[in-house]
């Protein structure tokens, strides 16, 4: 009998559920999910078009990717003729080829220049 009474007293009272937290809504400028209208390649291209002497670190910070990813993307853009990279001392200088057509068939009738003008304005 003693063991039964001990078991009864050892039971904890049922816990009440915590009230649900208020919905956390992201700030208006933050995307609600992970997708964007442009790829990281486009963001790197926009960045070097706006700042041809940007360092890899600066590009990575602006695009929110790693420096290694920026290196790979720039190598791909250079290999396809979208960007020319020249060394100036210890720094790189990037020159975007505005006459290159966009890559996919749905957009191939447009050039890099039209994309840059759309995103960065007419001054590019």
DSSP file (Angstrom, degrees, kcal/mol; ACC not computed):
  #  RESIDUE AA STRUCTURE BP1 BP2  ACC     N-H-->O    O-->H-N    N-H-->O    O-->H-N    TCO  KAPPA ALPHA  PHI   PSI    X-CA   Y-CA   Z-CA
    1    1 A X     >        0   0    0      0, 0.0     4,-2.0     0, 0.0     3,-0.2   0.000 360.0 360.0 360.0 -36.3    0.0    0.0    0.0
    2    2 A X  H  >  +     0   0    0      1,-0.2     4,-2.1     2,-0.2     5,-0.2   0.906 360.0  54.1 -59.7 -40.3    2.8    2.4    0.7
    3    3 A X  H  > S+     0   0    0      1,-0.2     4,-2.1     2,-0.2    -1,-0.2   0.860 106.9  51.8 -64.6 -34.3    4.1    2.2   -2.8
    4    4 A X  H  > S+     0   0    0     -3,-0.2     4,-2.2     2,-0.2    -1,-0.2   0.915 109.9  48.0 -68.0 -41.6    0.7    3.1   -4.2
    5    5 A X  H  X S+     0   0    0     -4,-2.0     4,-1.9     1,-0.2    -2,-0.2   0.865 111.2  51.0 -68.7 -33.5    0.4    6.2   -2.1
    6    6 A X  H  X S+     0   0    0     -4,-2.1     4,-1.8    -5,-0.2    -1,-0.2   0.914 109.5  50.8 -66.7 -41.6    3.9    7.3   -3.0
    7    7 A X  H  X S+     0   0    0     -4,-2.1     4,-0.8     1,-0.2    -2,-0.2   0.890 109.5  51.0 -63.5 -38.7    3.1    6.9   -6.6
    8    8 A X  H >< S+     0   0    0     -4,-2.2     3,-0.5     1,-0.2    -1,-0.2   0.906 113.4  43.6 -66.5 -40.7   -0.1    8.9   -6.3
    9    9 A X  H 3< S+     0   0    0     -4,-1.9    -1,-0.2     1,-0.2    -2,-0.2   0.740 107.1  61.5 -77.6 -21.4    1.7   11.8   -4.5
   10   10 A X  H 3< S+     0   0    0     -4,-1.8    -1,-0.2    -5,-0.1    -2,-0.2   0.673  79.8 105.1 -79.0 -16.1    4.7   11.7   -7.0
   11   11 A X    <<  -     0   0    0     -4,-0.8     2,-0.2    -3,-0.5     3,-0.0  -0.416  69.7-132.6 -66.7 135.7    2.5   12.5   -9.9
   12   12 A X        -     0   0    0     -2,-0.1     3,-0.1     1,-0.1     2,-0.1  -0.596  24.6-102.5 -86.6 150.8    2.9   16.0  -11.1
   13   13 A X        -     0   0    0     -2,-0.2    -1,-0.1     1,-0.1     2,-0.0  -0.414  51.5 -89.6 -66.3 146.6   -0.1   18.2  -11.8
   14   14 A X        -     0   0    0      1,-0.1     2,-0.2    -2,-0.1    -1,-0.1  -0.342  46.0-120.3 -61.4 136.7   -0.8   18.5  -15.6
   15   15 A X        -     0   0    0     -3,-0.1     2,-0.3     1,-0.1    -1,-0.1  -0.535  19.0-125.6 -80.3 143.0    1.0   21.4  -17.1
   16   16 A X        -     0   0    0     -2,-0.2     2,-0.1     1,-0.1    -1,-0.1  -0.669  29.6-110.3 -84.8 141.5   -0.9   24.1  -18.8
   17   17 A X        -     0   0    0     -2,-0.3     2,-0.1     1,-0.1     3,-0.1  -0.455  33.2-111.6 -70.5 141.7    0.1   24.9  -22.3
   18   18 A X        -     0   0    0     -2,-0.1    -1,-0.1     1,-0.1     3,-0.1  -0.442  40.9 -97.7 -69.2 147.0    1.8   28.3  -22.8
   19   19 A X        -     0   0    0      1,-0.1    -1,-0.1    -2,-0.1    -3,-0.0  -0.376  50.4 -93.8 -63.6 146.1   -0.3   30.8  -24.7
   20   20 A X        -     0   0    0      1,-0.1    -1,-0.1    -3,-0.1     2,-0.1  -0.299  43.1-110.7 -62.3 143.7    0.7   30.8  -28.4
   21   21 A X        -     0   0    0      1,-0.1    -1,-0.1    -3,-0.1     3,-0.1  -0.387  37.3 -97.6 -71.3 152.5    3.2   33.5  -29.4
   22   22 A X        -     0   0    0      1,-0.1    -1,-0.1    -2,-0.1     2,-0.1  -0.392  50.9 -90.6 -65.8 147.9    2.1   36.4  -31.5
   23   23 A X        -     0   0    0      1,-0.1     2,-0.8    -3,-0.1    -1,-0.1  -0.380  36.4-137.5 -61.0 132.6    2.8   36.0  -35.2
   24   24 A X        -     0   0    0     -2,-0.1     2,-0.5    -3,-0.1    -1,-0.1  -0.850  19.3-163.8 -95.5 113.0    6.2   37.4  -36.1
   25   25 A X        -     0   0    0     -2,-0.8     3,-0.1     1,-0.0     7,-0.0  -0.835  19.1-123.6 -98.2 128.1    5.8   39.3  -39.3
   26   26 A X        -     0   0    0     -2,-0.5     6,-0.1     1,-0.1    -1,-0.0  -0.290  39.8 -88.0 -66.0 156.1    9.1   40.1  -41.2
   27   27 A X    >   -     0   0    0      1,-0.1     3,-1.7     4,-0.1    -1,-0.1  -0.276  43.3-106.8 -60.1 153.3    9.8   43.7  -41.9
   28   28 A X  T 3  S+     0   0    0      1,-0.3    -1,-0.1    -3,-0.1     4,-0.1   0.808 118.1  53.1 -55.3 -33.8    8.3   44.9  -45.3
   29   29 A X  T 3  S+     0   0    0      2,-0.1     2,-0.4     0, 0.0    -1,-0.3   0.665  92.4  87.2 -79.2 -14.0   11.6   45.0  -47.0
   30   30 A X  S <  S-     0   0    0     -3,-1.7    -4,-0.1     1,-0.1     2,-0.0  -0.691  86.1-115.8 -86.3 134.7   12.5   41.4  -46.1
   31   31 A X        -     0   0    0     -2,-0.4    -4,-0.1     1,-0.1    -2,-0.1  -0.381  13.8-136.2 -66.6 148.0   11.3   38.7  -48.4
   32   32 A X  S    S+     0   0    0     -4,-0.1     2,-0.3     3,-0.1    -1,-0.1   0.623  85.5  20.2 -82.1 -12.6    8.8   36.3  -46.9
   33   33 A X  S    S-     0   0    0      2,-0.3    -2,-0.1     0, 0.0     0, 0.0  -0.844  92.0 -93.1-143.3-177.9   10.6   33.3  -48.4
   34   34 A X  S    S+     0   0    0     -2,-0.3     2,-0.2     2,-0.0    -3,-0.0   0.533  87.1  94.5 -81.5  -6.7   14.0   32.4  -49.8
   35   35 A X        -     0   0    0      2,-0.0     2,-0.3     0, 0.0    -2,-0.3  -0.513  47.8-174.2 -90.9 157.1   13.4   33.1  -53.5
   36   36 A X        -     0   0    0     -2,-0.2    -2,-0.0     2,-0.1     0, 0.0  -0.893  37.0-113.5-136.6 167.7   14.2   36.2  -55.4
   37   37 A X  S    S+     0   0    0     -2,-0.3     2,-0.3     2,-0.1    -1,-0.0   0.732  99.4  49.1 -75.9 -21.8   13.6   37.4  -59.0
   38   38 A X  S    S-     0   0    0      1,-0.0    -2,-0.1     3,-0.0     2,-0.1  -0.841  80.9-122.9-118.9 156.1   17.3   37.4  -59.8
   39   39 A X     >  -     0   0    0     -2,-0.3     4,-2.0     1,-0.1     5,-0.1  -0.377  34.4-103.4 -85.7 170.2   20.0   34.9  -59.4
   40   40 A X  H  > S+     0   0    0      1,-0.2     4,-2.6     2,-0.2     5,-0.2   0.829 122.9  61.5 -62.6 -30.9   23.3   35.5  -57.5
   41   41 A X  H  > S+     0   0    0      2,-0.2     4,-2.4     1,-0.2    -1,-0.2   0.931 105.2  46.4 -59.6 -44.8   24.9   35.8  -60.9
   42   42 A X  H  > S+     0   0    0      2,-0.2     4,-2.9     1,-0.2    -2,-0.2   0.915 111.5  51.1 -64.3 -42.4   22.7   38.8  -61.7
   43   43 A X  H  X S+     0   0    0     -4,-2.0     4,-2.1     2,-0.2    -2,-0.2   0.892 110.9  48.1 -64.5 -38.7   23.4   40.3  -58.3
   44   44 A X  H  X S+     0   0    0     -4,-2.6     4,-2.5     2,-0.2     5,-0.3   0.927 112.1  50.3 -65.2 -43.1   27.1   40.0  -58.7
   45   45 A X  H  X S+     0   0    0     -4,-2.4     4,-2.0     1,-0.2    -2,-0.2   0.919 110.5  49.2 -60.7 -44.6   26.8   41.5  -62.2
   46   46 A X  H  X S+     0   0    0     -4,-2.9     4,-2.0     1,-0.2    -1,-0.2   0.904 111.5  50.8 -59.8 -41.4   24.8   44.4  -60.8
   47   47 A X  H  X S+     0   0    0     -4,-2.1     4,-2.1     1,-0.2    -2,-0.2   0.927 112.2  43.5 -66.8 -46.1   27.4   45.0  -58.1
   48   48 A X  H  < S+     0   0    0     -4,-2.5    -1,-0.2     1,-0.2    -2,-0.2   0.808 112.1  54.8 -73.2 -26.6   30.4   45.1  -60.4
   49   49 A X  H  < S+     0   0    0     -4,-2.0     3,-0.3    -5,-0.3    -1,-0.2   0.892 114.0  41.1 -67.6 -38.6   28.5   47.3  -62.9
   50   50 A X  H  < S+     0   0    0     -4,-2.0     2,-0.3     1,-0.3    -2,-0.2   0.800 133.4  21.3 -78.0 -29.8   27.8   49.8  -60.1
   51   51 A X    ><  -     0   0    0     -4,-2.1     3,-2.0    -5,-0.2    -1,-0.3  -0.705  65.1-177.6-142.1  84.8   31.3   49.5  -58.6
   52   52 A X  T 3  S+     0   0    0     -3,-0.3    42,-2.6     1,-0.3    -4,-0.1   0.657  85.6  49.3 -62.2 -16.4   34.0   48.2  -61.0
   53   53 A X  T 3  S+     0   0    0     40,-0.2    -1,-0.3     2,-0.0    39,-0.1   0.197  79.5 138.2-107.0  16.0   36.7   48.2  -58.4
   54   54 A X    <   -     0   0    0     -3,-2.0    38,-0.2    -7,-0.1     2,-0.2  -0.304  52.5-123.2 -62.5 142.5   34.7   46.4  -55.7
   55   55 A X     >  -     0   0    0      1,-0.1     4,-2.6    36,-0.1     5,-0.2  -0.502  22.4-111.9 -80.9 156.5   36.7   43.9  -53.7
   56   56 A X  H  > S+     0   0    0      1,-0.2     4,-3.0     2,-0.2     5,-0.2   0.898 120.2  54.7 -52.8 -41.8   35.5   40.3  -53.5
   57   57 A X  H  > S+     0   0    0      1,-0.2     4,-2.2     2,-0.2    -1,-0.2   0.908 108.7  47.2 -60.0 -43.3   34.7   40.8  -49.8
   58   58 A X  H  > S+     0   0    0      2,-0.2     4,-2.4     1,-0.2    -1,-0.2   0.908 112.8  48.4 -66.3 -42.1   32.6   43.8  -50.6
   59   59 A X  H  X S+     0   0    0     -4,-2.6     4,-2.7     2,-0.2     5,-0.3   0.938 111.5  50.4 -62.6 -46.4   30.7   42.0  -53.4
   60   60 A X  H  X>S+     0   0    0     -4,-3.0     5,-1.8    -5,-0.2     4,-1.5   0.899 111.3  48.8 -59.1 -41.9   30.1   39.0  -51.1
   61   61 A X  H  <5S+     0   0    0     -4,-2.2    -1,-0.2    -5,-0.2    -2,-0.2   0.915 113.5  45.8 -65.3 -43.3   28.8   41.3  -48.4
   62   62 A X  H  <5S+     0   0    0     -4,-2.4    -2,-0.2     1,-0.2    -1,-0.2   0.890 119.6  39.5 -67.8 -39.3   26.4   43.1  -50.7
   63   63 A X  H  <5S-     0   0    0     -4,-2.7    -1,-0.2    -5,-0.2    -2,-0.2   0.629 106.8-127.6 -85.7 -14.4   25.1   40.0  -52.4
   64   64 A X  T  <5S+     0   0    0     -4,-1.5     2,-0.3    -5,-0.3    -3,-0.2   0.912  70.1 110.2  65.8  46.2   25.0   38.1  -49.1
   65   65 A X  S   <S-     0   0    0     -5,-1.8    -1,-0.3    -6,-0.1    -2,-0.1  -0.825  73.9 -80.3-134.9 176.0   27.0   35.1  -50.3
   66   66 A X     >  -     0   0    0     -2,-0.3     4,-1.9     1,-0.1     5,-0.1  -0.365  33.2-118.2 -78.3 159.3   30.5   33.8  -49.6
   67   67 A X  H  > S+     0   0    0      1,-0.2     4,-2.5     2,-0.2     5,-0.1   0.881 117.0  56.0 -60.9 -38.2   33.7   35.2  -51.2
   68   68 A X  H  > S+     0   0    0      1,-0.2     4,-2.2     2,-0.2    -1,-0.2   0.890 105.7  50.5 -62.8 -39.7   34.3   31.8  -52.7
   69   69 A X  H  > S+     0   0    0      2,-0.2     4,-2.5     1,-0.2    -1,-0.2   0.887 109.5  51.2 -64.8 -38.9   30.9   31.9  -54.3
   70   70 A X  H  X S+     0   0    0     -4,-1.9     4,-2.9     2,-0.2     5,-0.2   0.923 108.9  51.3 -63.5 -43.9   31.7   35.4  -55.7
   71   71 A X  H  X S+     0   0    0     -4,-2.5     4,-2.2     1,-0.2    -2,-0.2   0.932 112.1  46.3 -57.1 -47.4   34.9   34.1  -57.1
   72   72 A X  H  X S+     0   0    0     -4,-2.2     4,-2.1     2,-0.2    -2,-0.2   0.919 113.5  48.2 -63.2 -45.0   33.2   31.2  -58.9
   73   73 A X  H  X S+     0   0    0     -4,-2.5     4,-2.8     1,-0.2     5,-0.2   0.918 111.7  49.4 -63.3 -44.7   30.4   33.4  -60.3
   74   74 A X  H  X S+     0   0    0     -4,-2.9     4,-2.5     1,-0.2    -1,-0.2   0.889 109.7  52.1 -63.2 -38.4   32.9   36.0  -61.6
   75   75 A X  H  X S+     0   0    0     -4,-2.2     4,-2.4    -5,-0.2    -1,-0.2   0.905 112.1  46.3 -63.2 -40.7   34.9   33.2  -63.2
   76   76 A X  H  X S+     0   0    0     -4,-2.1     4,-1.7     2,-0.2    -2,-0.2   0.911 112.5  49.1 -67.7 -42.7   31.7   31.9  -64.9
   77   77 A X  H  <>S+     0   0    0     -4,-2.8     5,-2.5     1,-0.2     6,-1.1   0.887 113.6  47.6 -63.5 -38.3   30.7   35.4  -66.0
   78   78 A X  H ><5S+     0   0    0     -4,-2.5     3,-1.3     4,-0.2    -2,-0.2   0.919 108.8  53.4 -67.9 -43.6   34.2   36.0  -67.4
   79   79 A X  H 3<5S+     0   0    0     -4,-2.4    -1,-0.2     1,-0.3    -2,-0.2   0.827 111.1  46.9 -61.5 -32.3   34.2   32.6  -69.2
   80   80 A X  T 3<5S-     0   0    0     -4,-1.7    -1,-0.3    -5,-0.1    -2,-0.2   0.444 118.2-111.2 -90.0  -1.1   30.9   33.5  -70.9
   81   81 A X  T < 5S+     0   0    0     -3,-1.3    -3,-0.2    -4,-0.3    19,-0.1   0.629  86.5 115.9  84.7  13.2   32.1   37.0  -71.9
   82   82 A X  S   <S+     0   0    0     -5,-2.5    15,-2.5     1,-0.2     2,-0.4   0.749  80.4  26.6 -84.3 -25.0   29.8   38.9  -69.6
   83   83 A X  E     -A   96   0A   0     -6,-1.1     2,-0.5    13,-0.2    -2,-0.3  -0.995  64.2-152.7-138.8 141.3   32.6   40.4  -67.5
   84   84 A X  E     -A   95   0A   0     11,-2.6    11,-2.3    -2,-0.4     2,-0.5  -0.968  15.5-157.4-111.2 131.8   36.3   41.2  -68.2
   85   85 A X  E     +A   94   0A   0     -2,-0.5     2,-0.4     9,-0.2     9,-0.2  -0.939  13.1 178.2-113.9 125.1   38.6   41.1  -65.2
   86   86 A X  E     -A   93   0A   0      7,-2.4     7,-2.8    -2,-0.5     2,-0.4  -0.962  27.2-122.4-124.9 145.2   41.9   43.0  -65.3
   87   87 A X  E     -A   92   0A   0     -2,-0.4     2,-0.4     5,-0.2     5,-0.2  -0.683  22.2-176.3 -84.1 133.3   44.5   43.3  -62.5
   88   88 A X  E >   -A   91   0A   0      3,-3.5     3,-1.9    -2,-0.4     2,-0.4  -0.848  67.2 -57.9-128.3  94.6   45.3   46.8  -61.4
   89   89 A X  T 3  S-     0   0    0     -2,-0.4    -2,-0.0     1,-0.3     0, 0.0  -0.589 119.3 -20.5  68.6-123.5   48.1   46.4  -58.8
   90   90 A X  T 3  S+     0   0    0     -2,-0.4    -1,-0.3    -3,-0.1     2,-0.2   0.450 128.1  77.8 -94.6  -2.1   46.7   44.1  -56.1
   91   91 A X  E <  S-A   88   0A   0     -3,-1.9    -3,-3.5   -36,-0.0     2,-0.3  -0.673  73.1-127.5-108.4 160.4   43.1   44.8  -57.0
   92   92 A X  E     -A   87   0A   0     -5,-0.2     2,-0.4    -2,-0.2    -5,-0.2  -0.798  13.2-153.9-101.8 148.8   40.8   43.6  -59.8
   93   93 A X  E     -A   86   0A   0     -7,-2.8    -7,-2.4    -2,-0.3     2,-0.4  -0.990  11.5-151.7-121.5 133.6   38.8   45.9  -62.1
   94   94 A X  E     -A   85   0A   0    -42,-2.6     2,-0.5    -2,-0.4    -9,-0.2  -0.872  10.0-170.8-110.7 135.1   35.6   44.5  -63.6
   95   95 A X  E     -A   84   0A   0    -11,-2.3   -11,-2.6    -2,-0.4     2,-0.3  -0.983  15.4-145.2-125.8 120.5   34.2   45.6  -66.9
   96   96 A X  E     -A   83   0A   0     -2,-0.5     2,-1.0   -13,-0.2   -13,-0.2  -0.657  12.2-133.6 -85.2 136.4   30.7   44.4  -67.8
   97   97 A X    >   -     0   0    0    -15,-2.5     3,-1.1    -2,-0.3    15,-0.2  -0.792  20.6-171.5 -89.4 101.9   30.0   43.7  -71.5
   98   98 A X  T 3  S+     0   0    0     -2,-1.0    15,-2.3     1,-0.2    16,-0.3   0.663  76.5  63.2 -72.0 -14.9   26.6   45.5  -72.0
   99   99 A X  T 3  S+     0   0    0     13,-0.2    -1,-0.2    12,-0.1     2,-0.1   0.571  74.2 110.1 -88.2  -8.2   26.1   44.0  -75.5
  100  100 A X  S <  S-     0   0    0     -3,-1.1    12,-2.4   -19,-0.1    13,-0.2  -0.435  71.1-121.5 -67.1 137.5   26.0   40.4  -74.5
  101  101 A X  B     -B  111   0B   0     10,-0.2    10,-0.3    -2,-0.1     7,-0.1  -0.433  30.5 -99.6 -74.0 154.7   22.5   38.9  -74.8
  102  102 A X        -     0   0    0      8,-2.4    -1,-0.1     5,-0.6     8,-0.1  -0.341  37.2-119.5 -68.4 161.6   20.8   37.4  -71.8
  103  103 A X  S    S+     0   0    0     -3,-0.1     2,-0.1     4,-0.1     5,-0.1   0.862  80.3  74.7 -83.9 -39.9   21.1   33.6  -71.6
  104  104 A X  S >> S-     0   0    0      1,-0.1     4,-1.3     3,-0.1     3,-1.3  -0.408  80.2-120.6 -81.2 153.4   17.6   32.0  -71.7
  105  105 A X  T 34 S+     0   0    0      1,-0.3     4,-0.3     2,-0.2     3,-0.2   0.833 111.7  58.2 -60.9 -33.2   15.5   31.8  -74.8
  106  106 A X  T 34 S+     0   0    0      1,-0.2    -1,-0.3     2,-0.1     3,-0.1   0.732 121.1  26.7 -69.5 -21.3   12.7   33.8  -73.2
  107  107 A X  T X4 S+     0   0    0     -3,-1.3     3,-2.4     1,-0.1    -5,-0.6   0.389  87.9 105.0-120.4   0.0   15.0   36.8  -72.6
  108  108 A X  T 3< S+     0   0    0     -4,-1.3    -3,-0.1     1,-0.3    -2,-0.1   0.710  70.9  68.5 -60.8 -21.2   17.7   36.4  -75.3
  109  109 A X  T 3  S+     0   0    0     -4,-0.3    -1,-0.3    -8,-0.1     2,-0.3   0.550  95.2  71.2 -74.6  -5.8   16.2   39.3  -77.3
  110  110 A X  S <  S-     0   0    0     -3,-2.4    -8,-2.4    -8,-0.1     2,-0.2  -0.759  75.1-138.7-108.3 156.7   17.4   41.6  -74.5
  111  111 A X  B  >  -B  101   0B   0     -2,-0.3     4,-1.6   -10,-0.3   -10,-0.2  -0.617  29.4-105.5-108.1 169.8   21.0   42.6  -73.6
  112  112 A X  H  > S+     0   0    0    -12,-2.4     4,-2.9   -15,-0.2     5,-0.2   0.875 120.0  61.5 -58.6 -37.9   22.9   43.0  -70.4
  113  113 A X  H  > S+     0   0    0    -15,-2.3     4,-2.7   -13,-0.2    -1,-0.2   0.916 102.1  49.3 -57.9 -44.6   22.6   46.7  -70.9
  114  114 A X  H  > S+     0   0    0    -16,-0.3     4,-1.8     1,-0.2    -1,-0.2   0.872 112.4  48.6 -65.3 -35.1   18.8   46.6  -70.8
  115  115 A X  H  X S+     0   0    0     -4,-1.6     4,-2.2     2,-0.2     5,-0.3   0.931 112.1  47.9 -67.9 -45.5   18.9   44.6  -67.6
  116  116 A X  H  X>S+     0   0    0     -4,-2.9     4,-3.3     1,-0.2     5,-0.7   0.893 111.6  50.6 -62.9 -39.9   21.4   47.0  -66.0
  117  117 A X  H  X5S+     0   0    0     -4,-2.7     4,-1.1    -5,-0.2    -1,-0.2   0.886 109.8  51.2 -64.9 -37.5   19.3   50.0  -67.0
  118  118 A X  H  <5S+     0   0    0     -4,-1.8    -2,-0.2    -5,-0.2    -1,-0.2   0.926 123.8  27.6 -63.2 -44.7   16.2   48.4  -65.6
  119  119 A X  H  <5S+     0   0    0     -4,-2.2    -2,-0.2     2,-0.1    -3,-0.2   0.898 134.4  27.5 -87.7 -44.0   17.8   47.7  -62.2
  120  120 A X  H  <5S-     0   0    0     -4,-3.3     3,-0.2     1,-0.3    -3,-0.2   0.609 107.7-114.6 -98.4 -13.7   20.5   50.3  -61.9
  121  121 A X    ><< -     0   0    0     -4,-1.1     3,-1.0    -5,-0.7    -1,-0.3  -0.406  43.9 -57.3 102.0 176.2   19.0   53.1  -64.0
  122  122 A X  T 3  S+     0   0    0      1,-0.2    -1,-0.2    -2,-0.1    -5,-0.1   0.638 115.3  80.7 -71.9 -15.7   20.0   54.8  -67.2
  123  123 A X  T 3         0   0    0     -3,-0.2    -1,-0.2     1,-0.2    -2,-0.1   0.438 360.0 360.0 -74.8   3.1   23.5   55.9  -65.9
  124  124 A X    <         0   0    0     -3,-1.0    -1,-0.2   -11,-0.1    -2,-0.1   0.412 360.0 360.0-105.3 360.0   25.0   52.4  -66.5
